[in-house]
Amino acid sequence: MSHVLRRSLTATQPVIVKGEGSYLIDKDGTRYLDACGGAAVSSLGHDNKAVRDAVAAQMATLSYAHTGLFTNEPAEELASYLIARAPKGTGQGRVMYLGSGSEAMEAALKLARQYHLENGQPDRVHLIARAPSYHGNTLGALAVGGHAGRRAPFAPMLINAHHIDAAYGYRLQRDGESEEDFALRMANQLEDRIQTLGPKTVAAFIAEPVVGASLGSQPAPKGYFKRIREICDQHGVLYIADEVMCGMGRTGSLFALEQEGIAADITTMAKGLGAGYMPIAAVMASQKVVKAIEDGTGRLWNGHTYMSHAVACAGALAVMNEIDSRDLLSRVRTLGERLEAGLRSALGQHAHVGDIRGRGLFWTAEVVKDRDTKQPFDVKENIAGAMHMTALAKGVITYPSQGCADGTHGDHVLLAPCFTSTEEEIDQIVAVLAETISEATAGK
Ligand SMILES: Cc1ncc(COP(=O)(O)O)c(C=O)c1O
């Protein structure tokens, strides 16, 4: 019997012993093609030598020195790199390091509160986020998350957070409405909510530039984030960009927000930062936020034992070097075009595929009962679960979820292949997904 408190206490799980390129290999020698990087994590595949060597070399010199007293070279170098590559408008910001996306989101929310206190605005307490969204599993991150199912058991313990609609074109864009008009209508929900709560009481707006697991790789309509930036600036509200899943190259630019032409005040990143080699996350504070603290108390009101871990930072720095030296962002864009074309050709006319959406190497097919009415399957039919197991039986790991349509119903399957995938692997992923969706929905 296992003594690991696993996600499922009843399922038997293969024991993975090795990674090789885009494949994971279990104890019995079964090979699994990783089409989703776990959860959009493993951007460099599973056996990157440069990252492994960098981690081993750092381990051999310095692993840990407490940040209350010391800094270290990998942490400094990585922060300078991220600030230099940040979306225009971030300015001379700073970066703090944490261990997971949820921790980064907690730290971001607290940093927003600190910013307003340093500026003498203690009434700014309200947080506005979107639904659907996912921002992590710790109580603060779960509170701002807009995923009804995941919030439900903990609802009485969550801090107060407000939600507007995520810009979910497939279901919310009206017939005849242009993309720009839809973008404005959705973004103006933020203006309305700020007015309702009282403009001087809102601390921050939180949104993923490309929505991840909760909605399935949903980019924003054109102009959406420009309007969000305007609204936030007008009311002194900070914009926190959650790039935990969509950042670090996944959408074809290092930061997903670069493609929207704005910068956030605070940005979180995690998964692709360590690419699965190191558990590392980061919070980037823009110059505006840093200056408020410098001009105020001069101290960060947040601390964790493992911040700026030298081995984790060295691993992430090696991941960034790999992305640049192998020009993997271009690879994401070209492979992404192939993946999109493959999905549209294999599934575009499928009777149970309502929408195909994404950007870069981040793509989703939303599966519906009735393509004409967009009616989702009943949650109890668990089409997402069926797709997961069907694809796995064919040797391909995908990331299906439920809840995109209304928080409970709505099945989608998300793909986030390694940036280092071959063309043949991308084609195989498409072919297996098409078979999987057909088999999971057969006779339904
Ligand atoms: C957008 C987003 N934010 C935050 C998180 C939380 O990250 P972690 O699971 O590392 O705590 C996730 C995880 O899936 C995520 O997708």
The ligand as an SDF file (V2000), in Angstrom:
LIG
                    3D

 16 16  0  0  0  0  0  0  0  0999 V2000
   -3.0990   30.5070  -13.9050 C   0  0  0  0  0  0  0  0  0  0  0  0
   -2.6550   29.7620  -12.6760 C   0  0  0  0  0  0  0  0  0  0  0  0
   -2.3840   30.4390  -11.5530 N   0  0  0  0  0  0  0  0  0  0  0  0
   -1.9640   29.8220  -10.4370 C   0  0  0  0  0  0  0  0  0  0  0  0
   -1.8160   28.4480  -10.3930 C   0  0  0  0  0  0  0  0  0  0  0  0
   -1.3350   27.7760   -9.1470 C   0  0  0  0  0  0  0  0  0  0  0  0
   -0.0710   27.2530   -9.3310 O   0  0  0  0  0  0  0  0  0  0  0  0
    0.4660   26.0400   -8.4380 P   0  0  0  0  0  0  0  0  0  0  0  0
   -0.3260   24.8410   -8.8210 O   0  0  0  0  0  0  0  0  0  0  0  0
    1.9150   25.9370   -8.8120 O   0  0  0  0  0  0  0  0  0  0  0  0
    0.2840   26.4240   -7.0210 O   0  0  0  0  0  0  0  0  0  0  0  0
   -2.0910   27.7010  -11.5370 C   0  0  0  0  0  0  0  0  0  0  0  0
   -1.9770   26.2320  -11.5210 C   0  0  0  0  0  0  0  0  0  0  0  0
   -2.4810   25.5260  -12.3610 O   0  0  0  0  0  0  0  0  0  0  0  0
   -2.5290   28.3690  -12.7050 C   0  0  0  0  0  0  0  0  0  0  0  0
   -2.8190   27.6960  -13.8230 O   0  0  0  0  0  0  0  0  0  0  0  0
  1  2  1  0
  2  3  1  0
  2 15  2  0
  3  4  2  0
  4  5  1  0
  5  6  1  0
  5 12  2  0
  6  7  1  0
  7  8  1  0
  8  9  2  0
  8 10  1  0
  8 11  1  0
 12 13  1  0
 12 15  1  0
 13 14  2  0
 15 16  1  0
M  END
$$$$
